[in-house]
Amino acid sequence: MDNRVEFGEGERSVDAILEGGPVDLPAKLRKLRAVSAGEKIKVEHHGGYEHFERDEEPDGDAGPVVFRWIARTRIAE
């Protein structure tokens, strides 16, 4: 499988949900642990990267942090 997840920098991890992006992105990649201070998540998928950006902080909600799809880039050879 060609899926790999890369996170931004940070110390702690939080539950995260990835929203948007390709419909064939596996469900197991849409719910994951992410670096809490990270603003972006990059997922390797079908010869490219799907980029997700952290959504605004929820007001006092202890639920998962939402990252929304913003772009796809190709892997340079």
PDB file of N, CA, C, O and CB in Angstrom:
ATOM      1  N   MET A   1       0.851  -1.175   0.000  1.00  0.00           N
ATOM      2  CA  MET A   1       0.000   0.000   0.000  1.00  0.00           C
ATOM      3  C   MET A   1       0.891   1.230   0.000  1.00  0.00           C
ATOM      4  O   MET A   1       1.964   1.214   0.602  1.00  0.00           O
ATOM      5  CB  MET A   1      -0.965   0.002   1.219  1.00  0.00           C
ATOM      6  N   ASP A   2       0.469   2.281  -0.657  1.00  0.00           N
ATOM      7  CA  ASP A   2       1.321   3.461  -0.794  1.00  0.00           C
ATOM      8  C   ASP A   2       0.871   4.609   0.093  1.00  0.00           C
ATOM      9  O   ASP A   2       0.947   5.769  -0.312  1.00  0.00           O
ATOM     10  CB  ASP A   2       1.347   3.915  -2.232  1.00  0.00           C
ATOM     11  N   ASN A   3       0.406   4.309   1.287  1.00  0.00           N
ATOM     12  CA  ASN A   3      -0.049   5.363   2.190  1.00  0.00           C
ATOM     13  C   ASN A   3       0.955   5.562   3.318  1.00  0.00           C
ATOM     14  O   ASN A   3       1.328   4.617   4.012  1.00  0.00           O
ATOM     15  CB  ASN A   3      -1.438   5.027   2.762  1.00  0.00           C
ATOM     16  N   ARG A   4       1.383   6.806   3.487  1.00  0.00           N
ATOM     17  CA  ARG A   4       2.266   7.173   4.584  1.00  0.00           C
ATOM     18  C   ARG A   4       1.811   8.538   5.067  1.00  0.00           C
ATOM     19  O   ARG A   4       1.413   9.385   4.267  1.00  0.00           O
ATOM     20  CB  ARG A   4       3.783   7.184   4.145  1.00  0.00           C
ATOM     21  N   VAL A   5       1.867   8.755   6.372  1.00  0.00           N
ATOM     22  CA  VAL A   5       1.397  10.014   6.945  1.00  0.00           C
ATOM     23  C   VAL A   5       2.584  10.764   7.528  1.00  0.00           C
ATOM     24  O   VAL A   5       3.405  10.186   8.241  1.00  0.00           O
ATOM     25  CB  VAL A   5       0.312   9.766   8.032  1.00  0.00           C
ATOM     26  N   GLU A   6       2.674  12.065   7.220  1.00  0.00           N
ATOM     27  CA  GLU A   6       3.700  12.925   7.794  1.00  0.00           C
ATOM     28  C   GLU A   6       3.013  14.067   8.515  1.00  0.00           C
ATOM     29  O   GLU A   6       2.017  14.610   8.038  1.00  0.00           O
ATOM     30  CB  GLU A   6       4.675  13.458   6.702  1.00  0.00           C
ATOM     31  N   PHE A   7       3.558  14.428   9.677  1.00  0.00           N
ATOM     32  CA  PHE A   7       2.968  15.469  10.507  1.00  0.00           C
ATOM     33  C   PHE A   7       3.884  16.672  10.566  1.00  0.00           C
ATOM     34  O   PHE A   7       5.080  16.581  10.288  1.00  0.00           O
ATOM     35  CB  PHE A   7       2.683  14.946  11.915  1.00  0.00           C
ATOM     36  N   GLY A   8       3.296  17.811  10.938  1.00  0.00           N
ATOM     37  CA  GLY A   8       4.087  19.000  11.244  1.00  0.00           C
ATOM     38  C   GLY A   8       4.799  18.785  12.572  1.00  0.00           C
ATOM     39  O   GLY A   8       4.651  17.736  13.199  1.00  0.00           O
ATOM     40  N   GLU A   9       5.566  19.770  12.995  1.00  0.00           N
ATOM     41  CA  GLU A   9       6.329  19.641  14.233  1.00  0.00           C
ATOM     42  C   GLU A   9       5.453  19.854  15.461  1.00  0.00           C
ATOM     43  O   GLU A   9       4.466  20.588  15.406  1.00  0.00           O
ATOM     44  CB  GLU A   9       7.483  20.630  14.242  1.00  0.00           C
ATOM     45  N   GLY A  10       5.810  19.221  16.554  1.00  0.00           N
ATOM     46  CA  GLY A  10       5.072  19.368  17.804  1.00  0.00           C
ATOM     47  C   GLY A  10       5.519  18.334  18.810  1.00  0.00           C
ATOM     48  O   GLY A  10       6.317  17.455  18.486  1.00  0.00           O
ATOM     49  N   GLU A  11       5.007  18.429  20.045  1.00  0.00           N
ATOM     50  CA  GLU A  11       5.450  17.521  21.095  1.00  0.00           C
ATOM     51  C   GLU A  11       4.425  16.451  21.440  1.00  0.00           C
ATOM     52  O   GLU A  11       4.767  15.273  21.542  1.00  0.00           O
ATOM     53  CB  GLU A  11       5.785  18.299  22.323  1.00  0.00           C
ATOM     54  N   ARG A  12       3.167  16.856  21.620  1.00  0.00           N
ATOM     55  CA  ARG A  12       2.136  15.919  22.064  1.00  0.00           C
ATOM     56  C   ARG A  12       1.291  15.486  20.877  1.00  0.00           C
ATOM     57  O   ARG A  12       1.324  16.106  19.814  1.00  0.00           O
ATOM     58  CB  ARG A  12       1.247  16.553  23.159  1.00  0.00           C
ATOM     59  N   SER A  13       0.536  14.417  21.073  1.00  0.00           N
ATOM     60  CA  SER A  13      -0.357  13.985  20.005  1.00  0.00           C
ATOM     61  C   SER A  13      -1.807  14.076  20.472  1.00  0.00           C
ATOM     62  O   SER A  13      -2.100  14.013  21.666  1.00  0.00           O
ATOM     63  CB  SER A  13      -0.019  12.545  19.559  1.00  0.00           C
ATOM     64  N   VAL A  14      -2.697  14.223  19.507  1.00  0.00           N
ATOM     65  CA  VAL A  14      -4.136  14.333  19.768  1.00  0.00           C
ATOM     66  C   VAL A  14      -4.872  13.461  18.762  1.00  0.00           C
ATOM     67  O   VAL A  14      -4.320  13.088  17.727  1.00  0.00           O
ATOM     68  CB  VAL A  14      -4.623  15.821  19.683  1.00  0.00           C
ATOM     69  N   ASP A  15      -6.120  13.139  19.072  1.00  0.00           N
ATOM     70  CA  ASP A  15      -6.952  12.451  18.096  1.00  0.00           C
ATOM     71  C   ASP A  15      -7.281  13.439  16.987  1.00  0.00           C
ATOM     72  O   ASP A  15      -7.586  14.602  17.253  1.00  0.00           O
ATOM     73  CB  ASP A  15      -8.255  11.877  18.752  1.00  0.00           C
ATOM     74  N   ALA A  16      -7.218  12.976  15.744  1.00  0.00           N
ATOM     75  CA  ALA A  16      -7.475  13.848  14.601  1.00  0.00           C
ATOM     76  C   ALA A  16      -8.375  13.144  13.598  1.00  0.00           C
ATOM     77  O   ALA A  16      -8.378  11.917  13.493  1.00  0.00           O
ATOM     78  CB  ALA A  16      -6.155  14.275  13.931  1.00  0.00           C
ATOM     79  N   ILE A  17      -9.136  13.942  12.866  1.00  0.00           N
ATOM     80  CA  ILE A  17      -9.991  13.450  11.788  1.00  0.00           C
ATOM     81  C   ILE A  17      -9.643  14.239  10.535  1.00  0.00           C
ATOM     82  O   ILE A  17      -9.558  15.466  10.569  1.00  0.00           O
ATOM     83  CB  ILE A  17     -11.519  13.587  12.145  1.00  0.00           C
ATOM     84  N   LEU A  18      -9.442  13.525   9.420  1.00  0.00           N
ATOM     85  CA  LEU A  18      -9.170  14.169   8.138  1.00  0.00           C
ATOM     86  C   LEU A  18     -10.472  14.251   7.355  1.00  0.00           C
ATOM     87  O   LEU A  18     -11.147  13.241   7.155  1.00  0.00           O
ATOM     88  CB  LEU A  18      -8.080  13.394   7.332  1.00  0.00           C
ATOM     89  N   GLU A  19     -10.823  15.456   6.911  1.00  0.00           N
ATOM     90  CA  GLU A  19     -12.058  15.652   6.147  1.00  0.00           C
ATOM     91  C   GLU A  19     -11.737  16.158   4.752  1.00  0.00           C
ATOM     92  O   GLU A  19     -10.813  16.947   4.558  1.00  0.00           O
ATOM     93  CB  GLU A  19     -12.999  16.636   6.868  1.00  0.00           C
ATOM     94  N   GLY A  20     -12.518  15.688   3.783  1.00  0.00           N
ATOM     95  CA  GLY A  20     -12.325  16.100   2.397  1.00  0.00           C
ATOM     96  C   GLY A  20     -11.278  15.236   1.717  1.00  0.00           C
ATOM     97  O   GLY A  20     -10.886  14.193   2.240  1.00  0.00           O
ATOM     98  N   GLY A  21     -10.832  15.672   0.559  1.00  0.00           N
ATOM     99  CA  GLY A  21      -9.830  14.923  -0.187  1.00  0.00           C
ATOM    100  C   GLY A  21     -10.448  13.807  -0.998  1.00  0.00           C
ATOM    101  O   GLY A  21     -11.665  13.762  -1.179  1.00  0.00           O
ATOM    102  N   PRO A  22      -9.607  12.897  -1.491  1.00  0.00           N
ATOM    103  CA  PRO A  22     -10.095  11.829  -2.361  1.00  0.00           C
ATOM    104  C   PRO A  22     -11.028  10.861  -1.633  1.00  0.00           C
ATOM    105  O   PRO A  22     -10.813  10.531  -0.466  1.00  0.00           O
ATOM    106  CB  PRO A  22      -8.925  11.066  -2.944  1.00  0.00           C
ATOM    107  N   VAL A  23     -12.052  10.421  -2.333  1.00  0.00           N
ATOM    108  CA  VAL A  23     -13.024   9.511  -1.723  1.00  0.00           C
ATOM    109  C   VAL A  23     -12.423   8.138  -1.439  1.00  0.00           C
ATOM    110  O   VAL A  23     -12.928   7.406  -0.589  1.00  0.00           O
ATOM    111  CB  VAL A  23     -14.239   9.363  -2.626  1.00  0.00           C
ATOM    112  N   ASP A  24     -11.342   7.782  -2.149  1.00  0.00           N
ATOM    113  CA  ASP A  24     -10.744   6.465  -1.933  1.00  0.00           C
ATOM    114  C   ASP A  24      -9.631   6.471  -0.882  1.00  0.00           C
ATOM    115  O   ASP A  24      -8.915   5.479  -0.744  1.00  0.00           O
ATOM    116  CB  ASP A  24     -10.200   5.940  -3.234  1.00  0.00           C
ATOM    117  N   LEU A  25      -9.476   7.561  -0.147  1.00  0.00           N
ATOM    118  CA  LEU A  25      -8.516   7.584   0.958  1.00  0.00           C
ATOM    119  C   LEU A  25      -9.047   6.639   2.039  1.00  0.00           C
ATOM    120  O   LEU A  25     -10.179   6.804   2.495  1.00  0.00           O
ATOM    121  CB  LEU A  25      -8.306   9.056   1.522  1.00  0.00           C
ATOM    122  N   PRO A  26      -8.245   5.650   2.455  1.00  0.00           N
ATOM    123  CA  PRO A  26      -8.737   4.649   3.404  1.00  0.00           C
ATOM    124  C   PRO A  26      -9.265   5.256   4.705  1.00  0.00           C
ATOM    125  O   PRO A  26      -8.701   6.216   5.231  1.00  0.00           O
ATOM    126  CB  PRO A  26      -7.637   3.670   3.721  1.00  0.00           C
ATOM    127  N   ALA A  27     -10.340   4.687   5.206  1.00  0.00           N
ATOM    128  CA  ALA A  27     -10.965   5.165   6.443  1.00  0.00           C
ATOM    129  C   ALA A  27      -9.986   5.129   7.613  1.00  0.00           C
ATOM    130  O   ALA A  27     -10.045   5.985   8.495  1.00  0.00           O
ATOM    131  CB  ALA A  27     -12.202   4.324   6.774  1.00  0.00           C
ATOM    132  N   LYS A  28      -9.082   4.139   7.628  1.00  0.00           N
ATOM    133  CA  LYS A  28      -8.117   4.041   8.732  1.00  0.00           C
ATOM    134  C   LYS A  28      -7.172   5.236   8.770  1.00  0.00           C
ATOM    135  O   LYS A  28      -6.592   5.527   9.817  1.00  0.00           O
ATOM    136  CB  LYS A  28      -7.310   2.752   8.613  1.00  0.00           C
ATOM    137  N   LEU A  29      -7.005   5.933   7.649  1.00  0.00           N
ATOM    138  CA  LEU A  29      -6.161   7.128   7.630  1.00  0.00           C
ATOM    139  C   LEU A  29      -6.927   8.389   7.994  1.00  0.00           C
ATOM    140  O   LEU A  29      -6.324   9.425   8.273  1.00  0.00           O
ATOM    141  CB  LEU A  29      -5.535   7.297   6.268  1.00  0.00           C
ATOM    142  N   ARG A  30      -8.236   8.309   7.994  1.00  0.00           N
ATOM    143  CA  ARG A  30      -9.046   9.499   8.289  1.00  0.00           C
ATOM    144  C   ARG A  30      -9.208   9.748   9.789  1.00  0.00           C
ATOM    145  O   ARG A  30      -9.557  10.855  10.200  1.00  0.00           O
ATOM    146  CB  ARG A  30     -10.417   9.361   7.650  1.00  0.00           C
ATOM    147  N   LYS A  31      -8.958   8.726  10.605  1.00  0.00           N
ATOM    148  CA  LYS A  31      -8.979   8.868  12.067  1.00  0.00           C
ATOM    149  C   LYS A  31      -7.622   8.401  12.561  1.00  0.00           C
ATOM    150  O   LYS A  31      -7.270   7.231  12.412  1.00  0.00           O
ATOM    151  CB  LYS A  31     -10.163   8.038  12.736  1.00  0.00           C
ATOM    152  N   LEU A  32      -6.855   9.319  13.152  1.00  0.00           N
ATOM    153  CA  LEU A  32      -5.496   8.986  13.548  1.00  0.00           C
ATOM    154  C   LEU A  32      -5.033   9.846  14.710  1.00  0.00           C
ATOM    155  O   LEU A  32      -5.756  10.728  15.173  1.00  0.00           O
ATOM    156  CB  LEU A  32      -4.550   9.145  12.375  1.00  0.00           C
ATOM    157  N   ARG A  33      -3.819   9.578  15.174  1.00  0.00           N
ATOM    158  CA  ARG A  33      -3.179  10.416  16.194  1.00  0.00           C
ATOM    159  C   ARG A  33      -2.265  11.378  15.449  1.00  0.00           C
ATOM    160  O   ARG A  33      -1.499  10.965  14.578  1.00  0.00           O
ATOM    161  CB  ARG A  33      -2.373   9.551  17.263  1.00  0.00           C
ATOM    162  N   ALA A  34      -2.345  12.669  15.792  1.00  0.00           N
ATOM    163  CA  ALA A  34      -1.532  13.688  15.135  1.00  0.00           C
ATOM    164  C   ALA A  34      -0.819  14.520  16.183  1.00  0.00           C
ATOM    165  O   ALA A  34      -1.253  14.599  17.333  1.00  0.00           O
ATOM    166  CB  ALA A  34      -2.398  14.586  14.223  1.00  0.00           C
ATOM    167  N   VAL A  35       0.266  15.132  15.782  1.00  0.00           N
ATOM    168  CA  VAL A  35       1.008  16.020  16.665  1.00  0.00           C
ATOM    169  C   VAL A  35       0.129  17.212  16.992  1.00  0.00           C
ATOM    170  O   VAL A  35      -0.399  17.860  16.088  1.00  0.00           O
ATOM    171  CB  VAL A  35       2.350  16.474  16.020  1.00  0.00           C
ATOM    172  N   SER A  36      -0.035  17.508  18.274  1.00  0.00           N
ATOM    173  CA  SER A  36      -0.996  18.533  18.698  1.00  0.00           C
ATOM    174  C   SER A  36      -0.647  19.929  18.213  1.00  0.00           C
ATOM    175  O   SER A  36      -1.549  20.712  17.913  1.00  0.00           O
ATOM    176  CB  SER A  36      -1.095  18.546  20.192  1.00  0.00           C
ATOM    177  N   ALA A  37       0.632  20.264  18.126  1.00  0.00           N
ATOM    178  CA  ALA A  37       1.015  21.609  17.703  1.00  0.00           C
ATOM    179  C   ALA A  37       1.098  21.724  16.186  1.00  0.00           C
ATOM    180  O   ALA A  37       1.253  22.823  15.653  1.00  0.00           O
ATOM    181  CB  ALA A  37       2.349  21.993  18.322  1.00  0.00           C
ATOM    182  N   GLY A  38       0.994  20.590  15.485  1.00  0.00           N
ATOM    183  CA  GLY A  38       1.113  20.612  14.037  1.00  0.00           C
ATOM    184  C   GLY A  38      -0.075  21.278  13.371  1.00  0.00           C
ATOM    185  O   GLY A  38      -1.217  21.101  13.795  1.00  0.00           O
ATOM    186  N   GLU A  39       0.196  22.036  12.338  1.00  0.00           N
ATOM    187  CA  GLU A  39      -0.862  22.722  11.602  1.00  0.00           C
ATOM    188  C   GLU A  39      -1.248  21.973  10.338  1.00  0.00           C
ATOM    189  O   GLU A  39      -2.320  22.205   9.780  1.00  0.00           O
ATOM    190  CB  GLU A  39      -0.428  24.130  11.252  1.00  0.00           C
ATOM    191  N   LYS A  40      -0.366  21.062   9.877  1.00  0.00           N
ATOM    192  CA  LYS A  40      -0.621  20.365   8.618  1.00  0.00           C
ATOM    193  C   LYS A  40      -0.298  18.887   8.748  1.00  0.00           C
ATOM    194  O   LYS A  40       0.555  18.479   9.536  1.00  0.00           O
ATOM    195  CB  LYS A  40       0.196  20.985   7.483  1.00  0.00           C
ATOM    196  N   ILE A  41      -1.009  18.095   7.949  1.00  0.00           N
ATOM    197  CA  ILE A  41      -0.749  16.664   7.831  1.00  0.00           C
ATOM    198  C   ILE A  41      -0.638  16.362   6.348  1.00  0.00           C
ATOM    199  O   ILE A  41      -1.428  16.854   5.542  1.00  0.00           O
ATOM    200  CB  ILE A  41      -1.878  15.797   8.520  1.00  0.00           C
ATOM    201  N   LYS A  42       0.358  15.543   5.992  1.00  0.00           N
ATOM    202  CA  LYS A  42       0.566  15.165   4.597  1.00  0.00           C
ATOM    203  C   LYS A  42       0.457  13.647   4.505  1.00  0.00           C
ATOM    204  O   LYS A  42       1.151  12.928   5.224  1.00  0.00           O
ATOM    205  CB  LYS A  42       1.957  15.671   4.063  1.00  0.00           C
ATOM    206  N   VAL A  43      -0.414  13.157   3.620  1.00  0.00           N
ATOM    207  CA  VAL A  43      -0.643  11.725   3.462  1.00  0.00           C
ATOM    208  C   VAL A  43      -0.219  11.310   2.062  1.00  0.00           C
ATOM    209  O   VAL A  43      -0.712  11.850   1.071  1.00  0.00           O
ATOM    210  CB  VAL A  43      -2.132  11.361   3.720  1.00  0.00           C
ATOM    211  N   GLU A  44       0.701  10.344   1.981  1.00  0.00           N
ATOM    212  CA  GLU A  44       1.106   9.813   0.684  1.00  0.00           C
ATOM    213  C   GLU A  44      -0.018   8.926   0.167  1.00  0.00           C
ATOM    214  O   GLU A  44      -0.501   8.043   0.876  1.00  0.00           O
ATOM    215  CB  GLU A  44       2.454   9.020   0.784  1.00  0.00           C
ATOM    216  N   HIS A  45      -0.431   9.169  -1.081  1.00  0.00           N
ATOM    217  CA  HIS A  45      -1.586   8.446  -1.615  1.00  0.00           C
ATOM    218  C   HIS A  45      -1.526   8.422  -3.139  1.00  0.00           C
ATOM    219  O   HIS A  45      -1.549   9.477  -3.773  1.00  0.00           O
ATOM    220  CB  HIS A  45      -2.910   9.092  -1.136  1.00  0.00           C
ATOM    221  N   HIS A  46      -1.451   7.245  -3.727  1.00  0.00           N
ATOM    222  CA  HIS A  46      -1.468   7.043  -5.185  1.00  0.00           C
ATOM    223  C   HIS A  46      -0.494   7.949  -5.935  1.00  0.00           C
ATOM    224  O   HIS A  46      -0.895   8.684  -6.837  1.00  0.00           O
ATOM    225  CB  HIS A  46      -2.862   7.274  -5.713  1.00  0.00           C
ATOM    226  N   GLY A  47       0.775   7.897  -5.564  1.00  0.00           N
ATOM    227  CA  GLY A  47       1.807   8.636  -6.287  1.00  0.00           C
ATOM    228  C   GLY A  47       1.829  10.131  -6.036  1.00  0.00           C
ATOM    229  O   GLY A  47       2.442  10.882  -6.794  1.00  0.00           O
ATOM    230  N   GLY A  48       1.174  10.560  -4.992  1.00  0.00           N
ATOM    231  CA  GLY A  48       1.175  11.984  -4.651  1.00  0.00           C
ATOM    232  C   GLY A  48       0.966  12.163  -3.167  1.00  0.00           C
ATOM    233  O   GLY A  48       0.968  11.197  -2.404  1.00  0.00           O
ATOM    234  N   TYR A  49       0.787  13.398  -2.766  1.00  0.00           N
ATOM    235  CA  TYR A  49       0.516  13.718  -1.368  1.00  0.00           C
ATOM    236  C   TYR A  49      -0.796  14.467  -1.265  1.00  0.00           C
ATOM    237  O   TYR A  49      -1.065  15.385  -2.040  1.00  0.00           O
ATOM    238  CB  TYR A  49       1.663  14.547  -0.756  1.00  0.00           C
ATOM    239  N   GLU A  50      -1.609  14.067  -0.302  1.00  0.00           N
ATOM    240  CA  GLU A  50      -2.834  14.798   0.037  1.00  0.00           C
ATOM    241  C   GLU A  50      -2.486  15.659   1.245  1.00  0.00           C
ATOM    242  O   GLU A  50      -1.972  15.155   2.244  1.00  0.00           O
ATOM    243  CB  GLU A  50      -4.063  13.816   0.339  1.00  0.00           C
ATOM    244  N   HIS A  51      -2.763  16.947   1.153  1.00  0.00           N
ATOM    245  CA  HIS A  51      -2.412  17.893   2.208  1.00  0.00           C
ATOM    246  C   HIS A  51      -3.663  18.320   2.966  1.00  0.00           C
ATOM    247  O   HIS A  51      -4.671  18.699   2.370  1.00  0.00           O
ATOM    248  CB  HIS A  51      -1.690  19.123   1.621  1.00  0.00           C
ATOM    249  N   PHE A  52      -3.575  18.251   4.281  1.00  0.00           N
ATOM    250  CA  PHE A  52      -4.673  18.635   5.168  1.00  0.00           C
ATOM    251  C   PHE A  52      -4.164  19.702   6.124  1.00  0.00           C
ATOM    252  O   PHE A  52      -3.036  19.621   6.610  1.00  0.00           O
ATOM    253  CB  PHE A  52      -5.233  17.403   5.951  1.00  0.00           C
ATOM    254  N   GLU A  53      -4.993  20.696   6.391  1.00  0.00           N
ATOM    255  CA  GLU A  53      -4.624  21.785   7.288  1.00  0.00           C
ATOM    256  C   GLU A  53      -5.574  21.797   8.474  1.00  0.00           C
ATOM    257  O   GLU A  53      -6.772  21.551   8.337  1.00  0.00           O
ATOM    258  CB  GLU A  53      -4.647  23.148   6.550  1.00  0.00           C
ATOM    259  N   ARG A  54      -5.017  22.087   9.632  1.00  0.00           N
ATOM    260  CA  ARG A  54      -5.806  22.102  10.867  1.00  0.00           C
ATOM    261  C   ARG A  54      -6.910  23.146  10.784  1.00  0.00           C
ATOM    262  O   ARG A  54      -6.682  24.295  10.405  1.00  0.00           O
ATOM    263  CB  ARG A  54      -4.906  22.379  12.083  1.00  0.00           C
ATOM    264  N   ASP A  55      -8.119  22.712  11.150  1.00  0.00           N
ATOM    265  CA  ASP A  55      -9.260  23.620  11.193  1.00  0.00           C
ATOM    266  C   ASP A  55      -9.160  24.437  12.476  1.00  0.00           C
ATOM    267  O   ASP A  55      -8.344  24.130  13.345  1.00  0.00           O
ATOM    268  CB  ASP A  55     -10.622  22.838  11.119  1.00  0.00           C
ATOM    269  N   GLU A  56      -9.972  25.456  12.596  1.00  0.00           N
ATOM    270  CA  GLU A  56      -9.942  26.292  13.797  1.00  0.00           C
ATOM    271  C   GLU A  56     -10.236  25.454  15.026  1.00  0.00           C
ATOM    272  O   GLU A  56     -10.949  24.452  14.964  1.00  0.00           O
ATOM    273  CB  GLU A  56     -10.951  27.446  13.686  1.00  0.00           C
ATOM    274  N   GLU A  57      -9.675  25.884  16.143  1.00  0.00           N
ATOM    275  CA  GLU A  57      -9.863  25.185  17.414  1.00  0.00           C
ATOM    276  C   GLU A  57     -11.331  25.200  17.825  1.00  0.00           C
ATOM    277  O   GLU A  57     -11.979  26.243  17.744  1.00  0.00           O
ATOM    278  CB  GLU A  57      -8.997  25.822  18.513  1.00  0.00           C
ATOM    279  N   PRO A  58     -11.864  24.065  18.263  1.00  0.00           N
ATOM    280  CA  PRO A  58     -13.226  24.070  18.793  1.00  0.00           C
ATOM    281  C   PRO A  58     -13.265  24.794  20.136  1.00  0.00           C
ATOM    282  O   PRO A  58     -12.269  24.819  20.859  1.00  0.00           O
ATOM    283  CB  PRO A  58     -13.761  22.628  18.942  1.00  0.00           C
ATOM    284  N   ASP A  59     -14.395  25.373  20.464  1.00  0.00           N
ATOM    285  CA  ASP A  59     -14.547  26.101  21.725  1.00  0.00           C
ATOM    286  C   ASP A  59     -14.755  25.136  22.884  1.00  0.00           C
ATOM    287  O   ASP A  59     -15.875  24.687  23.130  1.00  0.00           O
ATOM    288  CB  ASP A  59     -15.722  27.086  21.642  1.00  0.00           C
ATOM    289  N   GLY A  60     -13.678  24.818  23.596  1.00  0.00           N
ATOM    290  CA  GLY A  60     -13.769  23.980  24.782  1.00  0.00           C
ATOM    291  C   GLY A  60     -14.136  22.532  24.523  1.00  0.00           C
ATOM    292  O   GLY A  60     -14.360  21.788  25.477  1.00  0.00           O
ATOM    293  N   ASP A  61     -14.204  22.110  23.296  1.00  0.00           N
ATOM    294  CA  ASP A  61     -14.560  20.737  22.962  1.00  0.00           C
ATOM    295  C   ASP A  61     -13.314  19.868  23.065  1.00  0.00           C
ATOM    296  O   ASP A  61     -12.274  20.190  22.491  1.00  0.00           O
ATOM    297  CB  ASP A  61     -15.184  20.648  21.540  1.00  0.00           C
ATOM    298  N   ALA A  62     -13.422  18.779  23.789  1.00  0.00           N
ATOM    299  CA  ALA A  62     -12.287  17.877  23.957  1.00  0.00           C
ATOM    300  C   ALA A  62     -12.267  16.800  22.877  1.00  0.00           C
ATOM    301  O   ALA A  62     -11.502  15.842  22.978  1.00  0.00           O
ATOM    302  CB  ALA A  62     -12.325  17.230  25.338  1.00  0.00           C
ATOM    303  N   GLY A  63     -13.092  16.943  21.851  1.00  0.00           N
ATOM    304  CA  GLY A  63     -13.163  15.959  20.779  1.00  0.00           C
ATOM    305  C   GLY A  63     -11.954  16.020  19.867  1.00  0.00           C
ATOM    306  O   GLY A  63     -11.031  16.800  20.103  1.00  0.00           O
ATOM    307  N   PRO A  64     -11.955  15.198  18.824  1.00  0.00           N
ATOM    308  CA  PRO A  64     -10.822  15.166  17.901  1.00  0.00           C
ATOM    309  C   PRO A  64     -10.647  16.491  17.159  1.00  0.00           C
ATOM    310  O   PRO A  64     -11.605  17.232  16.940  1.00  0.00           O
ATOM    311  CB  PRO A  64     -10.999  14.036  16.901  1.00  0.00           C
ATOM    312  N   VAL A  65      -9.403  16.764  16.781  1.00  0.00           N
ATOM    313  CA  VAL A  65      -9.076  17.952  15.998  1.00  0.00           C
ATOM    314  C   VAL A  65      -9.356  17.633  14.533  1.00  0.00           C
ATOM    315  O   VAL A  65      -8.995  16.561  14.046  1.00  0.00           O
ATOM    316  CB  VAL A  65      -7.580  18.392  16.213  1.00  0.00           C
ATOM    317  N   VAL A  66      -9.995  18.560  13.836  1.00  0.00           N
ATOM    318  CA  VAL A  66     -10.342  18.353  12.432  1.00  0.00           C
ATOM    319  C   VAL A  66      -9.284  18.993  11.541  1.00  0.00           C
ATOM    320  O   VAL A  66      -8.901  20.147  11.735  1.00  0.00           O
ATOM    321  CB  VAL A  66     -11.742  18.934  12.117  1.00  0.00           C
ATOM    322  N   PHE A  67      -8.820  18.217  10.559  1.00  0.00           N
ATOM    323  CA  PHE A  67      -7.915  18.715   9.528  1.00  0.00           C
ATOM    324  C   PHE A  67      -8.667  18.615   8.206  1.00  0.00           C
ATOM    325  O   PHE A  67      -9.195  17.554   7.873  1.00  0.00           O
ATOM    326  CB  PHE A  67      -6.550  17.904   9.491  1.00  0.00           C
ATOM    327  N   ARG A  68      -8.720  19.702   7.458  1.00  0.00           N
ATOM    328  CA  ARG A  68      -9.455  19.742   6.192  1.00  0.00           C
ATOM    329  C   ARG A  68      -8.487  19.675   5.013  1.00  0.00           C
ATOM    330  O   ARG A  68      -7.402  20.255   5.044  1.00  0.00           O
ATOM    331  CB  ARG A  68     -10.319  21.022   6.103  1.00  0.00           C
ATOM    332  N   TRP A  69      -8.902  18.958   3.982  1.00  0.00           N
ATOM    333  CA  TRP A  69      -8.095  18.805   2.773  1.00  0.00           C
ATOM    334  C   TRP A  69      -7.927  20.159   2.099  1.00  0.00           C
ATOM    335  O   TRP A  69      -8.890  20.915   1.964  1.00  0.00           O
ATOM    336  CB  TRP A  69      -8.741  17.788   1.800  1.00  0.00           C
ATOM    337  N   ILE A  70      -6.692  20.468   1.671  1.00  0.00           N
ATOM    338  CA  ILE A  70      -6.446  21.742   0.994  1.00  0.00           C
ATOM    339  C   ILE A  70      -5.842  21.574  -0.391  1.00  0.00           C
ATOM    340  O   ILE A  70      -6.038  22.439  -1.246  1.00  0.00           O
ATOM    341  CB  ILE A  70      -5.539  22.596   1.830  1.00  0.00           C
ATOM    342  N   ALA A  71      -5.106  20.479  -0.645  1.00  0.00           N
ATOM    343  CA  ALA A  71      -4.452  20.343  -1.949  1.00  0.00           C
ATOM    344  C   ALA A  71      -3.870  18.951  -2.124  1.00  0.00           C
ATOM    345  O   ALA A  71      -3.730  18.180  -1.174  1.00  0.00           O
ATOM    346  CB  ALA A  71      -3.352  21.394  -2.110  1.00  0.00           C
ATOM    347  N   ARG A  72      -3.535  18.659  -3.375  1.00  0.00           N
ATOM    348  CA  ARG A  72      -2.808  17.440  -3.727  1.00  0.00           C
ATOM    349  C   ARG A  72      -1.572  17.860  -4.502  1.00  0.00           C
ATOM    350  O   ARG A  72      -1.640  18.736  -5.364  1.00  0.00           O
ATOM    351  CB  ARG A  72      -3.700  16.444  -4.563  1.00  0.00           C
ATOM    352  N   THR A  73      -0.441  17.232  -4.195  1.00  0.00           N
ATOM    353  CA  THR A  73       0.774  17.466  -4.968  1.00  0.00           C
ATOM    354  C   THR A  73       1.304  16.123  -5.435  1.00  0.00           C
ATOM    355  O   THR A  73       1.013  15.087  -4.837  1.00  0.00           O
ATOM    356  CB  THR A  73       1.846  18.233  -4.131  1.00  0.00           C
ATOM    357  N   ARG A  74       2.084  16.147  -6.508  1.00  0.00           N
ATOM    358  CA  ARG A  74       2.697  14.927  -7.028  1.00  0.00           C
ATOM    359  C   ARG A  74       4.065  14.735  -6.401  1.00  0.00           C
ATOM    360  O   ARG A  74       4.724  15.698  -6.009  1.00  0.00           O
ATOM    361  CB  ARG A  74       2.810  14.977  -8.566  1.00  0.00           C
ATOM    362  N   ILE A  75       4.481  13.491  -6.311  1.00  0.00           N
ATOM    363  CA  ILE A  75       5.804  13.176  -5.795  1.00  0.00           C
ATOM    364  C   ILE A  75       6.803  13.386  -6.923  1.00  0.00           C
ATOM    365  O   ILE A  75       6.650  12.825  -8.007  1.00  0.00           O
ATOM    366  CB  ILE A  75       5.872  11.713  -5.237  1.00  0.00           C
ATOM    367  N   ALA A  76       7.828  14.197  -6.664  1.00  0.00           N
ATOM    368  CA  ALA A  76       8.860  14.447  -7.674  1.00  0.00           C
ATOM    369  C   ALA A  76       9.734  13.206  -7.812  1.00  0.00           C
ATOM    370  O   ALA A  76      10.050  12.538  -6.827  1.00  0.00           O
ATOM    371  CB  ALA A  76       9.723  15.692  -7.299  1.00  0.00           C
ATOM    372  N   GLU A  77      10.114  12.913  -9.033  1.00  0.00           N
ATOM    373  CA  GLU A  77      10.965  11.738  -9.267  1.00  0.00           C
ATOM    374  C   GLU A  77      12.393  12.128  -9.461  1.00  0.00           C
ATOM    375  O   GLU A  77      13.246  11.265  -9.669  1.00  0.00           O
ATOM    376  CB  GLU A  77      10.490  10.959 -10.467  1.00  0.00           C
TER     377      GLU A  77
END
